[in-house]
Amino acid sequence: MKYKLLSGGSVDLAGLPKKDMEFLLDLQRRAIENEDYFELERSVCGKSAYPLKGSARITREIHDSRLFRVAEDIVDRVGLRQGVIAPDAQDKKTPTDEIVSVPEAATLLGISKSAVVKAAHTGRLKGKKIGKSWALLRHSVESYEVAQHRVEAGRAARQVQ
């Protein structure tokens, strides 16, 4: 059985271990159900993601594996469909209009940059880690509820310093 990649290439899935095939089938089911792109992305390359097979990071070997290539392709298709990876042709905004940096999010929310990163790591803010930086979705930042007592404590701590 072959899987056709968005790039036009294909991946032969014959001989893939049963658990790997089960993971891909479950991922495909979740993609069909239109699960959030970032949730799917975390299940492919987030902490303790199955395709990483216990590794703390994505190595060249993992990146080039059949399992990872197909899983990333499935997730990329969802990102395209949801307009996260590429803008909708009818959308007049550029993709970067919908992305907020950590410092910008911290300013908008009135919290520290480390609090923003922690919220992104835990999934309370939707975004994607690219290298060492986070790209956060503007709508996620704008709808994020910050506990007011934490904002006031943070401001008080900065005034003392």
Backbone bond lengths (Angstrom), bond angles and torsions (degrees), N, CA, C in turn:
res aa  C-N    CA-C-N  psi(-1)  N-CA   C-N-CA  omega(-1)  CA-C   N-CA-C  phi
1 M - - - 1.441 - - 1.530 107.91 -
2 K 1.322 116.72 134.12 1.464 121.98 -179.12 1.525 109.79 -114.77
3 Y 1.317 114.99 144.23 1.458 122.03 176.25 1.523 107.34 -110.66
4 K 1.333 117.24 127.26 1.459 122.00 -179.42 1.526 109.48 -89.59
5 L 1.329 116.43 121.77 1.460 122.91 -179.33 1.521 111.41 -81.94
6 L 1.318 117.11 157.06 1.463 122.07 175.63 1.525 111.57 -57.70
7 S 1.301 116.59 -31.71 1.464 121.65 -178.65 1.528 112.28 -71.02
8 G 1.328 116.04 -10.30 1.458 120.39 -178.76 1.509 112.92 102.68
9 G 1.304 117.68 -19.70 1.463 121.01 177.52 1.516 110.46 -75.16
10 S 1.306 115.49 179.38 1.459 119.06 177.19 1.524 109.51 -139.60
11 V 1.323 114.62 157.58 1.460 121.83 -179.49 1.517 107.37 -124.23
12 D 1.306 116.25 127.06 1.459 121.57 178.30 1.529 108.01 -81.35
13 L 1.324 115.95 118.45 1.457 120.92 -178.21 1.524 112.97 -92.66
14 A 1.324 116.62 -2.26 1.465 120.22 179.01 1.525 109.04 -62.11
15 G 1.301 115.94 134.64 1.461 120.85 178.18 1.511 114.38 83.41
16 L 1.338 117.69 -0.17 1.464 120.17 176.88 1.533 107.98 -67.76
17 P 1.320 118.60 137.34 1.469 120.45 -179.89 1.536 111.81 -54.93
18 K 1.319 115.61 149.55 1.468 122.25 -176.72 1.528 111.52 -55.30
19 K 1.341 118.18 -44.02 1.460 121.33 -179.20 1.532 111.58 -63.79
20 D 1.334 116.83 -36.28 1.459 120.69 177.40 1.525 110.47 -65.23
21 M 1.330 116.67 -43.58 1.469 120.82 178.83 1.531 110.33 -64.36
22 E 1.320 116.90 -40.59 1.465 120.40 178.23 1.528 110.31 -61.71
23 F 1.336 116.91 -41.48 1.459 120.55 177.83 1.527 110.36 -61.19
24 L 1.336 116.84 -47.38 1.466 120.70 -179.11 1.528 111.67 -63.44
25 L 1.311 117.55 -40.29 1.464 120.58 178.87 1.527 111.09 -65.80
26 D 1.336 116.77 -40.66 1.462 119.88 177.43 1.531 110.25 -66.17
27 L 1.322 117.02 -40.87 1.462 121.12 177.97 1.525 110.43 -62.35
28 Q 1.321 116.33 -41.69 1.462 120.66 178.57 1.532 110.36 -63.63
29 R 1.329 116.77 -41.23 1.468 120.74 177.81 1.527 110.24 -60.51
30 R 1.324 116.55 -45.25 1.460 121.27 179.44 1.528 111.13 -63.93
31 A 1.323 116.14 -36.02 1.467 120.92 178.02 1.527 110.22 -66.08
32 I 1.327 116.67 -42.48 1.470 121.22 179.06 1.528 110.10 -63.04
33 E 1.335 116.32 -35.67 1.464 121.06 178.08 1.528 111.94 -76.65
34 N 1.327 116.53 1.42 1.464 124.30 177.22 1.529 112.87 61.30
35 E 1.329 115.91 42.07 1.465 120.57 175.14 1.523 108.16 -62.05
36 D 1.306 116.39 153.74 1.454 122.49 -178.63 1.535 111.55 -54.71
37 Y 1.323 115.62 132.93 1.459 122.47 -179.13 1.529 112.17 -51.95
38 F 1.333 116.99 -45.39 1.465 120.35 -175.42 1.526 111.71 -68.96
39 E 1.319 117.38 -33.30 1.467 120.11 175.54 1.529 109.76 -65.11
40 L 1.323 115.80 -44.68 1.471 119.91 178.73 1.526 110.79 -63.44
41 E 1.307 116.40 -41.77 1.469 121.11 -179.71 1.531 110.36 -61.09
42 R 1.347 116.51 -41.70 1.466 119.49 178.03 1.526 111.64 -63.71
43 S 1.326 117.21 -33.09 1.468 118.94 -179.25 1.527 111.57 -73.81
44 V 1.329 116.45 -15.25 1.466 120.45 179.20 1.523 111.35 -97.13
45 C 1.335 117.43 -41.70 1.466 117.82 -175.58 1.519 113.55 -133.88
46 G 1.322 118.10 13.26 1.456 121.04 176.44 1.517 111.55 -82.05
47 K 1.318 115.10 -179.98 1.463 120.84 -179.90 1.530 109.14 -58.09
48 S 1.302 117.10 131.44 1.474 124.92 179.71 1.530 113.46 64.55
49 A 1.327 117.94 21.92 1.466 120.94 178.25 1.534 109.69 -67.57
50 Y 1.314 116.37 140.98 1.465 121.18 -176.38 1.537 113.10 -55.62
51 P 1.344 119.41 -46.26 1.475 118.35 -177.85 1.528 114.73 -61.69
52 L 1.326 117.63 -19.01 1.468 119.92 179.83 1.524 111.84 -78.11
53 K 1.327 116.50 -15.00 1.471 122.50 175.79 1.527 112.28 50.34
54 G 1.341 115.78 44.27 1.459 120.92 176.11 1.519 114.89 90.40
55 S 1.313 118.53 -9.39 1.462 121.34 179.61 1.528 109.33 -72.44
56 A 1.317 116.94 147.31 1.459 121.66 178.29 1.525 112.16 -80.66
57 R 1.320 116.09 -13.62 1.471 119.59 -179.39 1.524 109.91 -147.33
58 I 1.324 114.68 169.12 1.460 120.21 179.73 1.525 108.20 -86.71
59 T 1.299 115.58 109.06 1.461 120.56 178.73 1.524 109.16 -86.38
60 R 1.313 116.86 169.31 1.467 121.21 177.45 1.529 109.65 -59.81
61 E 1.325 116.75 -40.29 1.467 121.24 179.73 1.535 111.19 -61.33
62 I 1.347 116.60 -44.73 1.461 120.56 178.17 1.518 110.00 -64.89
63 H 1.337 116.36 -46.44 1.466 121.31 -178.42 1.528 111.79 -57.71
64 D 1.304 116.68 -37.25 1.465 120.71 -177.77 1.526 113.72 -87.33
65 S 1.333 117.32 -4.99 1.471 119.66 -178.43 1.527 110.99 -68.36
66 R 1.301 115.70 151.93 1.467 121.04 179.08 1.530 110.57 -60.98
67 L 1.322 116.13 -42.45 1.456 120.94 -179.06 1.531 110.99 -58.65
68 F 1.319 117.39 -50.77 1.455 121.43 -176.86 1.531 111.31 -66.10
69 R 1.318 117.37 -42.98 1.466 120.36 -178.83 1.519 111.51 -61.00
70 V 1.327 117.62 -43.17 1.461 120.78 179.94 1.527 110.46 -70.74
71 A 1.330 117.40 -42.79 1.462 120.94 179.88 1.525 110.68 -60.61
72 E 1.328 117.74 -46.10 1.465 121.19 178.24 1.526 111.15 -62.67
73 D 1.325 117.67 -37.06 1.455 121.10 178.89 1.532 111.05 -64.87
74 I 1.324 116.46 -42.64 1.473 120.71 177.89 1.527 109.65 -59.72
75 V 1.325 116.18 -46.45 1.461 121.20 -178.61 1.530 110.63 -66.84
76 D 1.324 117.81 -40.52 1.464 120.84 178.29 1.526 111.40 -60.60
77 R 1.311 117.48 -37.55 1.467 120.91 178.13 1.532 110.57 -62.96
78 V 1.336 116.00 -38.57 1.466 119.62 177.30 1.529 109.45 -66.55
79 G 1.329 116.82 -43.39 1.462 120.78 178.69 1.519 112.24 -59.50
80 L 1.318 116.41 -40.22 1.465 120.25 176.54 1.525 110.77 -65.22
81 R 1.319 116.00 -45.04 1.465 120.84 -178.35 1.526 111.28 -64.31
82 Q 1.341 116.72 -37.63 1.457 120.59 -179.16 1.533 112.62 -84.02
83 G 1.337 116.91 -3.66 1.458 120.48 178.21 1.513 114.14 77.06
84 V 1.323 117.45 17.09 1.458 121.15 -179.02 1.522 110.59 -84.27
85 I 1.316 117.01 -40.05 1.462 120.71 -177.80 1.524 111.56 -82.74
86 A 1.307 116.93 -44.25 1.461 120.96 -179.85 1.525 108.12 -130.80
87 P 1.317 117.66 144.70 1.456 119.02 -178.84 1.527 111.66 -70.18
88 D 1.311 114.68 153.20 1.452 121.33 173.86 1.531 107.79 -66.59
89 A 1.320 118.28 140.98 1.467 122.17 -178.04 1.530 111.55 -58.25
90 Q 1.328 118.51 -29.28 1.470 122.63 -179.61 1.528 112.25 -82.76
91 D 1.305 116.80 -14.99 1.461 122.04 -175.98 1.518 109.76 -78.08
92 K 1.318 116.78 128.29 1.469 121.28 -178.73 1.528 112.01 -85.49
93 K 1.334 117.26 -12.38 1.461 120.25 -180.00 1.519 109.80 -79.16
94 T 1.314 115.17 150.94 1.457 118.88 172.55 1.520 107.85 -85.72
95 P 1.324 118.07 156.67 1.467 119.33 -177.70 1.525 113.36 -56.10
96 T 1.321 117.29 -33.26 1.462 118.98 -177.48 1.519 112.47 -73.29
97 D 1.340 119.70 -16.17 1.466 121.10 175.50 1.520 111.55 -64.06
98 E 1.303 117.13 -23.80 1.457 122.27 -176.32 1.524 112.71 -97.74
99 I 1.348 116.98 3.43 1.462 121.44 -176.68 1.523 109.64 -113.08
100 V 1.323 114.93 139.01 1.461 121.61 -179.66 1.526 107.88 -125.47
101 S 1.327 116.88 136.93 1.469 121.14 176.62 1.526 109.65 -79.90
102 V 1.311 116.57 166.85 1.469 121.23 178.16 1.531 110.86 -61.17
103 P 1.347 119.74 -48.16 1.469 118.42 179.38 1.532 112.79 -61.60
104 E 1.339 116.75 -38.32 1.466 119.98 178.78 1.533 110.51 -66.44
105 A 1.328 117.12 -41.63 1.464 121.09 178.38 1.527 110.27 -63.62
106 A 1.331 116.72 -41.12 1.464 120.42 179.19 1.523 110.79 -60.92
107 T 1.327 116.90 -42.02 1.459 121.43 178.54 1.526 110.75 -65.87
108 L 1.329 116.51 -46.09 1.469 120.85 -179.63 1.530 111.89 -61.21
109 L 1.327 116.47 -38.46 1.457 120.93 -175.61 1.526 113.71 -90.80
110 G 1.331 116.68 -16.47 1.459 119.97 -178.17 1.514 113.34 73.89
111 I 1.339 115.98 30.01 1.469 121.45 179.12 1.527 108.54 -126.62
112 S 1.310 116.29 172.31 1.468 120.32 -178.55 1.530 111.31 -74.62
113 K 1.327 115.15 160.26 1.469 119.98 176.63 1.523 111.03 -62.87
114 S 1.340 116.75 -37.02 1.466 118.78 179.61 1.528 111.25 -66.37
115 A 1.332 117.57 -33.18 1.471 120.53 176.69 1.528 110.39 -67.33
116 V 1.323 116.40 -36.39 1.469 120.51 177.51 1.528 109.69 -65.34
117 V 1.323 116.61 -46.11 1.467 121.00 179.95 1.528 110.41 -61.66
118 K 1.326 116.62 -42.24 1.467 120.65 178.82 1.529 110.29 -62.04
119 A 1.330 117.28 -42.69 1.467 121.25 178.89 1.529 110.57 -64.50
120 A 1.320 117.24 -36.00 1.471 120.66 178.02 1.526 110.38 -69.77
121 H 1.322 116.80 -43.91 1.471 121.43 179.22 1.521 111.61 -58.95
122 T 1.319 116.27 -39.97 1.468 120.24 -177.27 1.515 112.42 -84.49
123 G 1.337 117.17 -5.41 1.459 120.13 177.21 1.518 114.36 88.83
124 R 1.343 117.20 2.94 1.468 118.76 178.55 1.533 110.63 -72.95
125 L 1.315 116.73 -27.64 1.466 122.06 170.63 1.523 106.63 -110.84
126 K 1.317 117.17 131.18 1.465 121.37 -178.87 1.522 109.07 -83.67
127 G 1.317 114.78 131.78 1.444 120.39 179.24 1.514 110.36 -179.09
128 K 1.312 114.37 -175.73 1.460 119.44 -179.57 1.521 108.43 -137.48
129 K 1.323 114.83 137.54 1.455 119.68 176.62 1.520 107.75 -84.29
130 I 1.311 115.50 125.02 1.456 121.89 179.58 1.518 106.01 -120.93
131 G 1.329 115.08 107.13 1.460 119.25 -173.78 1.510 109.12 66.83
132 K 1.344 116.79 -120.10 1.457 120.76 179.15 1.531 111.80 -102.79
133 S 1.329 117.59 0.88 1.461 121.87 -176.33 1.520 111.40 -111.51
134 W 1.325 114.66 158.65 1.460 121.15 176.44 1.516 109.78 -107.82
135 A 1.334 116.15 137.94 1.463 123.27 170.27 1.524 105.08 -110.31
136 L 1.308 116.76 111.48 1.463 121.70 -175.90 1.521 110.39 -102.93
137 L 1.309 116.16 145.66 1.460 120.40 178.41 1.531 109.33 -76.78
138 R 1.334 115.89 128.02 1.465 121.61 -177.36 1.531 111.46 -54.63
139 H 1.338 117.38 -44.56 1.467 119.21 -177.53 1.526 111.32 -63.67
140 S 1.329 117.79 -31.27 1.457 121.34 177.73 1.528 110.16 -69.47
141 V 1.323 116.58 -41.51 1.467 121.14 178.93 1.526 109.77 -66.72
142 E 1.335 116.69 -44.40 1.462 120.27 -176.90 1.526 112.15 -67.29
143 S 1.327 117.58 -26.81 1.466 119.66 -179.31 1.535 112.30 -98.04
144 Y 1.326 117.75 1.03 1.468 121.83 -177.59 1.519 109.73 -70.51
145 E 1.318 116.31 131.21 1.466 122.62 179.47 1.529 108.75 -95.23
146 V 1.296 116.33 116.99 1.463 121.20 178.24 1.517 108.18 -102.13
147 A 1.318 116.48 132.27 1.468 120.83 176.67 1.530 107.94 -65.85
148 Q 1.316 117.60 120.64 1.461 122.29 -174.70 1.529 112.34 -59.22
149 H 1.341 117.48 -35.51 1.465 118.50 -179.52 1.527 111.22 -65.29
150 R 1.327 117.53 -29.28 1.471 120.00 177.60 1.526 111.20 -72.20
151 V 1.337 116.72 -38.60 1.465 120.61 177.80 1.526 109.20 -61.83
152 E 1.335 116.57 -46.46 1.462 120.69 -179.05 1.535 111.29 -64.33
153 A 1.343 117.66 -39.22 1.463 121.02 178.00 1.522 110.09 -63.89
154 G 1.329 117.44 -40.68 1.465 121.57 179.20 1.506 111.84 -64.59
155 R 1.338 116.75 -41.79 1.474 120.63 178.42 1.526 110.39 -64.65
156 A 1.326 116.30 -41.86 1.475 120.58 -179.66 1.539 110.02 -63.61
157 A 1.295 116.98 -41.07 1.465 120.88 -179.80 1.526 111.06 -64.79
158 R 1.329 117.28 -38.50 1.466 120.32 179.41 1.523 111.70 -69.71
159 Q 1.326 118.01 -31.86 1.459 121.67 179.88 1.523 111.01 -70.77
160 V 1.318 117.16 -31.44 1.464 121.59 -179.41 1.511 110.88 -69.74
161 Q 1.305 117.37 -33.65 1.467 121.59 -175.42 1.468 113.13 -71.71
